[in-house]
Amino acid sequence: MINVSGGQAQVNISNDNSTLNATQNIQVNPSEIASLITELKDNIENELKNNQSIKNILLSQAQFIADETDDEKPKKILKTAINTIQDLLKYF
């Protein structure tokens, strides 16, 4: 099995009745994530001045993402927040 994630590949080879356990740790640059979230928030503020309700939803989701990225073990609902932002932005 070959897993590729974050531009890194991990190859696992197992023969006969052997058991293979592997762990892949993917690290990201926290300052880059913080910068992207700040940029997202700024764009939301600038582009949705006339749609306060959608703007508030998007900003709250962006803040949730920011809070979770600071956590060592982010909640699985983080993906839902990202999907919510993506889905709402499709209409603008």
Secondary structure, 3 states (H helix, E strand, C coil): CEEEECCEEEECCCCCCCCCCCCCCCCCCHHHHHHHHHHHHHHHHHHCCCCHHHHHHHHHHHHHHHHHHCCCCCCCCHHHHHHHHHHHHCCC
